[in-house]
Amino acid sequence: MSNEEIPDAELDGESGAKRIKVDEEAPGNVKCEVVGIPDESSQKISKRQMKKMQKREKWLQRKPEKRAKEKAKLKEKKLHAKLNNINLGPTVRELKNNTMEKSNCKIHVVIDLSFDDYMNSKGLSKCVKQILRCYSLNRRAKNPMQLHVTSFSGKSKEEMSKNTGYENWDLFFHEEDYLKVFKKEDITYLSSESENVITYLEDKVYVIGGLVDHNSQKGLCHRIAQDSNIHHGQLPIGEFLEMKTRKVLTIDHVFEILLGVSEGKTWKDAFLAVLPSRKGAVQKEDNSLQEDEGDVMQEEVNSVQEYGNSIQKDLEGAGQKGCAGILESVQEDIDDNKNKIDV
Ligand SMILES: C[S@@+](CC[C@H](N)C(=O)[O-])C[C@H]1O[C@@H](n2cnc3c(N)ncnc32)[C@H](O)[C@@H]1O
């Protein structure tokens, strides 16, 4: 094969060549390594490598056309949404303003990254990808949760570093353990093995184990919480759904359910929106009472939190309004909420 046939990314300088390595654990990851100026013998490449290069070349050729099609489709979608009054979610400008600092939601969710040694490279990569999804969901939320990553060092930090600019993300990265960042009494360690069932979310700290283990470490997070005397709890899946498979969820699914509930969804709706169909989640027939109790409780907590946030805002506006103005608007809020909340 001549150099003209080799795509740019595979070339080093004018006539340099790169050796292509396929990661056994993640065959999608192709690594390139410079091996020097090719001579006749080093230009020999395997059939598999050749196919890969041809595939990449085709992809590069089709890229501009695909991008143009995507752009046109997006334009059409926006126009259709505008004409039909459909909300397409937050704009890029709005997203920039949706920061954790400005959020009304003060629920803290921690992803505990102290399990590097329990995962192989594939597990680590999946774990980081799930964190990226949590981050992306949080950024798109109207009121993002306070998202933290703790024990952020070592292998998982290395894996995260593949995402350039991650340091600037609206996410709290801590090298320390979550016990050094939060008060122990505010923490609930989430675990499907916990005997405690969470019925509502409070403005406290919920820790998700940053572990992708395909169940090889069954009950590990539960044991850690018990040994450290930390409160633990499982999501109330069993209260609302019949599951064909076990109730162990991925990091991003747990996060998405918490986010849904923090936004005012009922537990049942949050589960049904997130759980993949292969988990076989089916709504329970005979739990109308439990369901009502759990959901009403969460609605009340959301409502009280909303009320607290509105007072907080009033207090923050003290400088502009003066005390009389604040008292007036607090009174208005009290009147508005009097009939809604019974605590
Ligand atoms: C893939 S699971 C890890 C399972 C692991 N064997 C363990 O010991 O927890 C990732 C994390 O999601 C959370 N999680 C998964 N399913 C859950 C459930 N049903 N209730 C509460 N938390 C759950 C836990 O924090 C768990 O550590």
The ligand as an SDF file (V2000), in Angstrom:
LIG
                    3D

 27 29  0  0  0  0  0  0  0  0999 V2000
  -23.0160   -1.6050   39.5680 C   0  0  0  0  0  0  0  0  0  0  0  0
  -23.4120   -1.1890   41.1710 S   0  0  0  0  0  0  0  0  0  0  0  0
  -22.1020   -1.9490   42.0480 C   0  0  0  0  0  0  0  0  0  0  0  0
  -22.4730   -3.2460   42.6800 C   0  0  0  0  0  0  0  0  0  0  0  0
  -21.4620   -3.6980   43.6890 C   0  0  0  0  0  0  0  0  0  0  0  0
  -21.3230   -5.0950   43.6890 N   0  0  0  0  0  0  0  0  0  0  0  0
  -21.7920   -3.1870   45.0940 C   0  0  0  0  0  0  0  0  0  0  0  0
  -21.2190   -3.7480   46.0340 O   0  0  0  0  0  0  0  0  0  0  0  0
  -22.5400   -2.2460   45.2760 O   0  0  0  0  0  0  0  0  0  0  0  0
  -22.9840    0.5200   41.3050 C   0  0  0  0  0  0  0  0  0  0  0  0
  -23.5630    1.2520   42.4630 C   0  0  0  0  0  0  0  0  0  0  0  0
  -24.9030    1.6460   42.1650 O   0  0  0  0  0  0  0  0  0  0  0  0
  -25.6570    1.7320   43.3560 C   0  0  0  0  0  0  0  0  0  0  0  0
  -26.8390    0.8620   43.1990 N   0  0  0  0  0  0  0  0  0  0  0  0
  -27.0840   -0.0560   42.2350 C   0  0  0  0  0  0  0  0  0  0  0  0
  -28.3000   -0.5970   42.3770 N   0  0  0  0  0  0  0  0  0  0  0  0
  -28.8660   -0.0040   43.4550 C   0  0  0  0  0  0  0  0  0  0  0  0
  -30.1350   -0.1320   44.1220 C   0  0  0  0  0  0  0  0  0  0  0  0
  -31.0700   -0.9820   43.6920 N   0  0  0  0  0  0  0  0  0  0  0  0
  -30.3610    0.6400   45.2110 N   0  0  0  0  0  0  0  0  0  0  0  0
  -29.4230    1.5210   45.6510 C   0  0  0  0  0  0  0  0  0  0  0  0
  -28.2280    1.6800   45.0540 N   0  0  0  0  0  0  0  0  0  0  0  0
  -27.9420    0.9300   43.9740 C   0  0  0  0  0  0  0  0  0  0  0  0
  -24.7570    1.3110   44.4900 C   0  0  0  0  0  0  0  0  0  0  0  0
  -24.2290    2.4480   45.1070 O   0  0  0  0  0  0  0  0  0  0  0  0
  -23.6820    0.5290   43.7700 C   0  0  0  0  0  0  0  0  0  0  0  0
  -22.4810    0.5380   44.4960 O   0  0  0  0  0  0  0  0  0  0  0  0
  1  2  1  0
  2  3  1  0
  2 10  1  0
  3  4  1  0
  4  5  1  0
  5  6  1  0
  5  7  1  0
  7  8  2  0
  7  9  1  0
 10 11  1  0
 11 12  1  0
 11 26  1  0
 12 13  1  0
 13 14  1  0
 13 24  1  0
 14 15  1  0
 14 23  1  0
 15 16  2  0
 16 17  1  0
 17 18  1  0
 17 23  2  0
 18 19  1  0
 18 20  2  0
 20 21  1  0
 21 22  2  0
 22 23  1  0
 24 25  1  0
 24 26  1  0
 26 27  1  0
M  CHG  2   2   1   9  -1
M  END
$$$$
